Amino acid sequence: MKNRSGIAGYGFRQARTRTLIQLGGLIEKAGLFEAVGLIPGSDLQKDPQMQEIALGLLGAFIEIKRDLQKGEASLELWKLKAQAFLNEASKAPLKFRSEEEKEINTGANIACELL
């Protein structure tokens, strides 16, 4: 059985997981962890404080989706802003707290290069 991406079964699960990890890397790279008080490694489902943050982020993502569907937001404009952000960030050396963080940021960089 194949999905929209044309990948079947277990391969789809692996590809989906990779994409979700890369999205997490983009969220971290954008500075949302610090901006909303998200503590890396926290359980967003079990920790009551993190549940509140997760709900807020989900609301923001729903709002982004709504704005895109209504034509009130522009993915093209966001791409330009992201590129400017990455260009500015590339001037400063990257510092990673852990090997895991390095892998996440590498995934985010790969995702951004595809934009």
C-alpha positions in Angstrom: 0.0 0.0 0.0 1.4 3.4 -1.0 0.6 6.9 0.2 0.7 10.3 -1.5 4.5 10.3 -1.5 4.6 6.9 -3.4 6.4 5.2 -0.5 4.9 2.0 0.8 4.7 0.5 4.3 7.7 0.7 6.6 9.5 3.0 4.2 6.8 5.5 4.6 7.1 5.4 8.4 10.8 6.0 8.1 10.3 8.9 5.7 7.6 10.4 7.8 9.7 10.1 11.0 12.7 11.8 9.2 10.4 14.6 8.1 9.0 15.1 11.6 12.5 15.2 13.0 13.5 17.8 10.4 10.4 19.9 11.3 11.5 19.8 14.9 14.9 21.0 13.9 13.3 23.9 12.1 11.2 24.8 15.1 14.4 24.8 17.3 16.4 26.7 14.7 13.7 29.4 14.6 14.2 29.9 18.3 10.8 28.7 19.3 12.1 26.5 22.1 13.4 29.5 24.0 10.6 31.8 22.9 7.8 29.7 24.4 9.9 28.1 27.2 10.0 24.7 25.8 12.5 22.5 27.7 14.4 20.1 25.4 13.7 16.5 26.4 10.5 17.3 28.1 7.4 15.1 27.5 4.9 17.3 25.7 2.1 14.9 26.6 2.8 14.0 30.2 4.3 17.2 31.7 1.3 19.6 32.4 3.5 22.7 31.9 4.7 21.4 28.5 1.1 20.4 27.6 0.1 24.1 27.8 3.0 25.1 25.6 2.2 22.3 23.1 -1.4 23.5 22.9 -0.2 27.0 22.2 2.1 25.9 19.5 -0.6 23.7 17.9 -2.9 26.8 17.9 -0.2 28.8 16.1 0.3 26.0 13.5 -3.5 25.9 12.9 -3.5 29.6 12.5 -0.6 29.4 9.9 -2.6 26.7 8.0 -5.7 28.9 8.1 -3.8 31.9 6.8 -2.2 29.9 4.0 -5.6 28.5 3.0 -7.2 31.9 2.9 -4.3 33.4 1.0 -3.6 35.8 3.9 0.0 34.4 4.2 2.7 33.8 1.7 5.0 30.8 1.8 7.2 32.7 -0.7 7.6 35.6 1.7 8.4 33.3 4.5 11.0 31.6 2.3 12.7 34.9 1.8 12.6 35.7 5.5 14.1 32.2 6.3 16.9 32.7 3.8 17.7 36.1 5.3 17.7 34.5 8.8 19.9 31.6 7.7 22.3 34.0 5.9 22.7 36.1 9.1 23.0 32.9 11.2 25.7 31.5 9.0 27.9 34.4 9.8 28.2 33.2 13.4 29.7 29.8 14.3 27.2 27.2 15.4 27.5 25.8 18.9 25.7 22.6 19.8 24.9 21.4 23.3 24.9 17.8 22.4 25.5 15.4 19.5 21.7 15.0 19.3 21.2 18.7 18.9 23.9 18.7 16.1 21.9 16.0 14.3 18.6 17.9 14.6 20.2 21.1 13.3 21.8 19.3 10.5 18.4 17.9 9.5 17.0 21.5 9.7 19.8 22.8 7.5 19.1 20.1 4.9 15.4 20.9 5.0 16.1 24.6 4.5 18.5 24.0 1.7 15.6 22.3 -0.1 13.5 25.5 0.1 
